[in-house]
Structure formats: structure tokens, C-alpha cells
Amino acid sequence: MTTGVLGVAGAGTMGAGIAQLACLGGYQTRLWDPVPEALAAGAERLRADLGRGAERERWSAAQAEAAAGRLTTASSLDEFEGCGLVIEAAPEDLRLKRELYVRLEAACGPDSVLATNTSSLSVTEIAAEAERRERICGMHFFNPPALMKLVEVVAGEATAERALRTATDAAERMGRTAIRCGDSPGFVVNRCNRPFVLESLRILDQGIAGHAEIDRVLREDGGYRMGPFELMDLIGIDVNLEVARSFFRQRPEPRWQPHPIQERMVADGRLGRKTGRGFYEYRDGKRLDPAGGGELDDAGRRSVLERVVSQLVNEACFAADEGVAEPADIDTAMRLGLNHPRGPFEWLDEIGAERVEAILEALHAGSDERYRPAPLLQRRARSAHSN
């Protein structure tokens, strides 16, 4: 980037976390928020987190002190003039973000790159009212930024290579792994993880296995840190449902359709840990494991794992075919962004394209479009067969 000065617009949890990484990366960092109280709280939280990190020996006390010394709070956007990069971390509201970018363009110099930390909105749509859309890109950090090593660098329709390179260099200077991706719903991680929950819900709905058994199979046999039903309870079933609805609104793919089980549970107030009832019951914040329940045999456990993994592979193949990201970057994103034990293309190499295609074709019988094999998967299966 052209200067060692970086701005962060928004001092909430994500904004303060990104600013902390910038300070540790050696940038003179200017943090702004339209609410003075939020700005003061964000700066205070950043400095406290630097101190806690030093206590846990994630960096030295001298590094924490030097990083804190690089932080400046900005009282107006005009103080972003001279920043080589400004990262916006405002709430997920399209109109708010568009208006902010018009203001940022007026405040920053002509060479500044502007990046949005959006996780769910289109970078192209955010930049639609800007005069120089080529300098706007996405930089999707994961929560909490200080612990999550991935940044998705997103190219909108008009984004120039210079903006992408500036964002990539900044992410790497902050100690993150940056992957390039296109402006598709959910980018890489949130899109390619859709089947983890949705296919598990279909298995549950079909009576093949209970939710606790599906969680056990994916943890014990698949190596995932949490099963899908544990994960939904932790995030909030209502939150997970709204994400599913958002995906389906943006693109009504049959495989992305929200599941009725989620709809019923939200209507019943069973939202997960926060209400004490979700797929599991909770008392005093602790989960009560369900009593009884059938145990799957080895063939049943393998079937559950293969169905979920095959759909993860298939979604990744659709994404790669559409040019959202390269297969190796998709694998990196899923491992770093979600702590998956393997990326989908690593699963594909282990199971084999012919086997994955056969699993999906069996489920696709009767023209269930949720299981239509991706063209890339079909090509890999034909190539494997010919060899």
C-alpha cells in the first residue's frame, strides 16, 4: 500500500479487533465511529486486549505497548485523509454502507483503497453509488479477528487488481492468511458450509438418525470440532435460519432452501442455548445430553458422514466452477475460517470423485435438484474413471 497509515471505520467488536491487528502489524491506525461513546469503548477494549495478549504471551509487553502507541482515535472521517487503506466495519445495512462509502470517497485521498468487512452483502452493490468503484473491495475478517487467521479478499465487478493487492498485502502484514474470491453470496466460507447444517437437517427429517447421533458421527468419524446441531444451538437457530433465508433470497437454489425444522423450532421459541432449549436442553448454561436414542451401526454412521461430506464437496465444486475461488483456496478457507479438519477438495481426494458422484446420484434419483452433481465433480469423476 502507498502509506503505512490505515483507517478503520466502525469501533464495534469487529472494527476494534481489525484495528488491533493493524496496530500489531505496524500500521499507524486511525479508528473512527459516529458514536463518540462507542469510539471510546472500542479504543479502550483494543488496548485492554493488547494487554491481555501480552499476559498470555501471544506477544511481548513491549510489542503491546508499541501497538497501543500506534492507535489514534479520529473525531471525523476527514482524518482518514492520507490513509492508504480504510477498512469499513459498519453494521450489515446496505443503505448505511453505501452512504458511508460516498462520505469516505470525499474524505480520503484519491489513491486510498476502501475495503468492506461485510460478511453477507454484495461488494458490488455496496460500491454501486461510489464514483471510483475500482478502488473498493471486500476484506472479510472472521470473529474474533485476533484469533481467526483467515481474511477473504473479495473482488466486486469493478474492483481493480491494485485494490485487491493492497488488501491482500495488508491482511498478510496483520498476520492473516488471505484468499481471493469473487462476489458470490456468502463468498467462500459461509457458502461452502451451507450443507453442513442443511444436509444434517434432511437426514434428521428422514428419520435416519437423531440429532445427537449425527453430531457424534461428524465429531468422532469426521473430525469436526462441533456437530451441526450443537453449532446451531450455539449460534442461535433463529440466526442460522435468517442466514439460510438470506442465501435463498439472493439465489433460490433448491439446495439452499431453509429447512422446515428450523422454521418450526423458531416459531416454538426453541432457539438454542440462549433460551435453554434448542435441539438440546440446557440448565444453568450446561447441556443436558438426551437420554436413550438409537445407535447407528458402522454402515449407518458411514452413510451419515458420506452424505454430509458429499454435499460439502458438491457445493465447493459449484463455487469453483463459478470462479468464486480456486480449489486450494477453498480448502484453506474452510480449514482456517471454520476449523474444519479437511477442506472439501481434500475430502474429494480421500473419498474419490466417482464415489461422491455415486452418492449424490443415488440421492438425486427422482430429480431431487438438491443433489444435482456439480459439473466440476462430474468431470473429475469421468477423469478418474478413464484412468
Secondary structure, DSSP 8 states (H G I E B T S, - for coil): --SSEEEEE--SHHHHHHHHHHHHTT-EEEEE-SSHHHHHHHHHHHHHHHHHHHHTTSS-HHHHHHHHHTEEEESSGGGGTT-SEEEE---S-HHHHHHHHHHHHHHS-TT-EEEE--SSS-HHHHTTT-S-GGGEEEEEE-SSTTT--EEEEEE-TT--HHHHHHHHHHHHHTT-EEEEEES-TTTTHHHHTHHHHHHHHHHHHTTSS-HHHHHHIIIIIT--SS-HHHHHHHH-HHHHHHHHHHHHHH---GGG---HHHHHHHHTT--BGGGTBSSSEEETTEEE--S------HHHHHHHHHHHHHHHHHHHHHHHHTTSS-HHHHHHHHHHHH--SS-HHHHHHHH-HHHHHHHHHHHHTTT-GGG---HHHHHHHHHHHH-
